[in-house]
Structures are given as C-alpha cells and as structure tokens.
C-alpha cells in the first residue's frame, strides 16, 4: 500500500476540458467597448481579438486576448502559440489606414538588408484546446501570461486585427485602441 502522499500522485490527473459555450454575438461578460472583433466568414472558424483597455499611455504594453468562434460542423484546435516572446502578430493600422510594421517583422527586414535570413524555431509544451463545432471560446491563453501587441505605438488611434493579411480598405473594422498621454 502506498503512503497517502504517493497514492494521490498515482491517480491519473483529471483535467476539466468541458467546453465553455459562448455566443460570440451576445457576449454579456464583456462591456460593449471590450467585445472582440472577429475576422473570417460566417461559415468557418473565425479568430477574434479583444483587450481589457482600449485607451493606453505611450509605452504601456497592450495586452490582447484571442478568441475562437468555430462555426463549422467539425472540431477546431487552438493554442500552442509559438510567438516569442508572446507577441501578437496580426495587422495593426494607423488612423489613416497605413499598415504598421511590428517589432519582429522590422527585425527580419533589418536582418535581410544585412544578408541574414532569420529562422524561427519553436518548441512548445502548451496545451492545445479543442473547440467543438458551433462553439465560441475565449480568451484563448493557456499560459495566462498575456499576449502583447508587437508594436510600439505613439499617441494616436489604431485598428488591430487578429490575423495578418487584412484588406487595408477594411482597416476601420478592426479593434480600436487609442494611445494618449495621461
């Protein structure tokens, strides 16, 4: 017979993997200005982005939350992010519709000018979440350490999207973030 301390460790771990079904069209848990902005068609897996603060001071880290709205008839998977050091890599536009270059993208461009090609390597031990069909889940952050915007923003108004490749004509449909002096 195992001692009490070791008997508990011999039991298999029970993880609560019950999906928390949300209706992404009616998110009562957030105020109107914190509701996520989603990209994607209504018949696919859409990715959304939200932030707890939509007005920040210059230099203040902008923490964002990612959402997944699975509108398909099959399971989808999320998590396992390999963006070091946990930076958001979607599109950010200024108030005139110009796409801004992020910190990591600028580093790659600078390296290329010097004839160096950066290679990203990823190793992860993060949980992958299963999003059942017709389920909205969020915020998706298995490590709960916050995903930071990959941009250093000066005072102004910005529009943020959860994915790269946004049509610049649609920039005002992004999540609005204002950077202003306190």
C-alpha positions as MATLAB code, in Angstrom:
seq = 'XXXXXXXXXXXXXXXXXXXXXXXXXXXXXXXXXXXXXXXXXXXXXXXXXXXXXXXXXXXXXXXXXXXXXXXXXXXXXXXXXXXXXXXXXXXXXXXXXXXXXXXXXXXXXXXXXXXXXXXXXXXXXXXXXXXXXXXXXXXXXXXXXXXXXXXXXXXXXXXXXXXXXXXXXXXXXXXXXXXXXX';
ca = [
       0.000    0.000    0.000;
       1.313    3.452   -0.946;
       1.575    6.240    1.628;
      -1.203    8.866    1.358;
       1.098   11.403   -0.330;
       2.105    8.976   -3.064;
      -1.320    7.360   -3.505;
      -2.720   10.742   -4.603;
       0.099   11.111   -7.129;
      -0.541    7.624   -8.519;
      -4.091    8.649   -9.552;
      -4.432    9.951  -13.105;
      -4.830   13.722  -13.334;
      -8.369   14.841  -14.069;
      -8.475   17.932  -16.261;
     -11.698   19.834  -16.728;
     -11.916   20.012  -20.507;
     -15.606   20.883  -20.592;
     -16.051   23.489  -23.323;
     -17.454   26.795  -22.157;
     -20.009   27.536  -24.838;
     -20.424   31.214  -25.596;
     -22.482   33.019  -28.168;
     -19.968   35.378  -29.728;
     -22.808   37.566  -30.975;
     -24.104   38.163  -27.440;
     -21.157   38.362  -25.081;
     -22.705   39.591  -21.856;
     -19.471   39.030  -19.912;
     -17.810   41.988  -21.614;
     -18.768   45.614  -21.892;
     -19.520   46.916  -25.380;
     -16.096   48.539  -25.795;
     -14.302   45.290  -24.859;
     -16.204   42.952  -27.194;
     -13.923   41.025  -29.535;
     -13.586   41.910  -33.190;
     -13.685   38.786  -35.385;
     -12.287   38.079  -38.840;
     -13.454   35.323  -41.132;
     -16.612   34.229  -42.884;
     -19.731   33.135  -41.019;
     -19.290   29.511  -42.161;
     -15.716   28.956  -40.927;
     -13.533   29.162  -37.822;
     -13.238   32.851  -37.025;
     -10.486   34.395  -34.919;
     -11.265   37.348  -32.664;
      -9.279   39.844  -30.647;
     -10.145   41.925  -27.585;
      -8.288   43.921  -24.980;
      -9.089   44.910  -21.410;
      -8.081   48.505  -22.057;
      -8.850   50.366  -25.240;
      -7.101   53.554  -24.058;
      -3.428   53.249  -23.057;
      -0.472   55.531  -22.363;
       2.539   55.665  -24.729;
       4.953   52.815  -23.978;
       2.372   50.872  -21.952;
       2.201   47.207  -23.020;
      -1.054   46.456  -24.812;
      -2.304   43.043  -23.731;
      -4.712   41.349  -26.116;
      -6.934   38.283  -25.829;
      -7.578   35.906  -28.716;
     -10.971   34.240  -29.265;
     -12.035   31.320  -31.459;
     -15.562   31.084  -32.886;
     -15.975   27.656  -34.511;
     -18.982   27.968  -36.793;
     -18.276   24.693  -38.627;
     -19.605   21.156  -38.153;
     -16.176   19.813  -37.107;
     -13.860   20.367  -34.143;
     -11.154   23.033  -34.381;
      -7.929   23.379  -32.391;
      -6.303   26.377  -30.735;
      -3.283   27.048  -28.559;
       0.324   26.041  -28.892;
       1.354   29.539  -29.801;
       4.985   29.931  -30.756;
       5.298   33.675  -30.993;
       8.255   34.607  -28.828;
       8.199   36.490  -26.595;
       4.430   36.013  -26.827;
       3.746   38.911  -29.139;
       0.636   39.421  -31.248;
       1.471   39.064  -34.940;
      -1.756   40.281  -36.588;
      -2.203   43.505  -38.523;
      -2.193   46.987  -36.980;
      -3.265   50.058  -38.971;
      -2.942   53.734  -38.065;
      -5.887   56.144  -38.287;
      -5.123   56.820  -41.977;
      -5.174   53.133  -42.958;
      -1.418   52.561  -43.206;
      -0.361   49.073  -42.060;
       2.333   49.325  -39.383;
       5.390   47.092  -39.267;
       5.705   45.160  -35.978;
       8.868   44.745  -33.912;
       9.582   41.188  -35.103;
       8.804   41.992  -38.741;
      11.154   45.013  -38.604;
      13.929   42.854  -37.118;
      13.532   40.382  -40.001;
      13.614   43.212  -42.570;
      16.757   44.701  -40.976;
      18.475   41.297  -40.954;
      17.587   40.724  -44.624;
      19.207   44.065  -45.531;
      22.423   42.718  -43.969;
      22.132   39.469  -45.954;
      20.939   37.455  -42.965;
      17.816   35.330  -43.086;
      16.162   34.848  -39.684;
      14.753   31.407  -38.971;
      12.061   30.918  -36.346;
      12.314   27.800  -34.234;
       9.536   26.735  -31.907;
       9.315   24.224  -29.127;
       6.164   24.141  -27.100;
       4.736   22.417  -24.092;
       1.476   24.309  -24.131;
      -1.958   22.739  -24.054;
      -3.939   22.654  -27.259;
      -7.619   23.461  -26.781;
     -10.347   21.653  -28.682;
     -13.145   23.948  -29.814;
     -16.212   21.798  -30.553;
     -18.418   22.584  -33.553;
     -20.631   25.668  -33.179;
     -18.776   26.832  -30.064;
     -17.138   30.143  -29.253;
     -14.250   30.117  -26.786;
     -12.108   32.835  -25.398;
      -9.945   34.272  -24.301;
      -7.557   31.570  -25.517;
      -4.390   31.831  -23.424;
      -3.302   28.534  -21.913;
      -0.388   30.124  -20.056;
      -2.415   33.113  -18.831;
       0.614   35.354  -19.184;
      -0.844   37.793  -21.673;
      -0.251   38.270  -25.357;
       1.340   41.661  -26.106;
       0.855   43.757  -29.178;
       4.020   43.533  -31.293;
       4.143   47.277  -31.956;
       5.470   50.359  -30.205;
       2.655   52.854  -30.707;
       2.905   56.632  -30.489;
      -0.114   58.714  -29.429;
      -2.976   58.219  -31.892;
      -5.806   55.882  -32.884;
      -5.065   52.366  -34.145;
      -7.056   49.453  -35.566;
      -5.949   45.916  -34.663;
      -6.784   42.609  -36.388;
      -6.090   39.093  -35.070;
      -4.558   37.859  -38.336;
      -2.117   39.161  -40.908;
      -3.219   39.872  -44.463;
      -6.119   42.202  -43.687;
      -7.553   44.138  -46.620;
      -6.389   47.739  -45.994;
      -9.771   49.024  -47.229;
     -11.375   47.393  -44.161;
      -8.983   48.816  -41.551;
     -11.689   50.728  -39.622;
     -13.434   47.424  -38.825;
     -10.580   46.440  -36.503;
     -10.402   46.661  -32.735;
      -9.902   50.339  -31.861;
      -7.044   51.216  -29.497;
      -6.217   54.785  -28.537;
      -2.767   55.768  -27.269;
      -2.802   59.093  -25.442;
      -0.787   60.984  -22.889;
      -2.110   60.538  -19.328;
];
